[in-house]
Amino acid sequence: MQAAKIWAVALLLGLAGLPSPALAAGGGEGLMQQANNDLENVNSLQRGARNFMNYCVGCHSMQYVRYNRLATDLGLSEEQLRDNLIFGVDKINAYVTTAMTREQATSWFSAVPPDLSLTSRSRGVDWIYTYLKSFYLDNSRTFGVNNKMLEGSSMPHVLWELQGLQTAVYRDEAVMEDSGKESMVKVFDHFTLDEEGSMNPKEFDGFVRDTVNFMDYVGEPVKIKRQKIGMMVLGFLLVLAVLAYALKVEYWKDIH
């Protein structure tokens, strides 16, 4: 029994030491913001689906989700689905794919834009939220922008008309080299807005949060149901443990 307890503690400590998906993905140290999305907010999921289909599906697919599944889970009718989410697809049971060919992608971006079905699980929702807000002007890049969360990203700032264009501001910070000599390096400090977009910062935050919420849902459509079932199972096990203990006391009361 003592050995089992030691192994259990070691396992918990080991899990606590594992990096989060966002940190494991790398990048954005000190920049990460919390998405604070809510999977139970159906209206937010509907807006997020609209945002994704209007701004993302031109380049990115979601190959593991069908349109009719979106309609069922997001409370949309077939008419609403066709009018607002399906573009150039006849069948509502089709997968969410992009019309961009591999040849076009490599010609325009030098790489094929990734499928985003599982990005919320591999990167984390906070990473995606911060990434979409971290584009900045960089004339050395093909599209004139870069991203602090993923430097060298080939993705253009597709939301610039909404957010506007911002500049990355750096500060000088002293660091100690291995030789023991102190040197100054440029460290990212904050963004400044150079050109305003059609949305103010609060509106744009809401837009990005809805989009991230939708991507979180797509990453695991049964997440809320799974969590609810998990809580029910834990409750059942707790009641069972109480009953088992009461039964044990009843059986052993005459012996003790």
Order of alpha helices (4+ residues) and beta strands (2+ residues): alpha-alpha-alpha-beta-alpha-alpha-beta-alpha-alpha-alpha-beta-beta-alpha-beta-beta-alpha-alpha
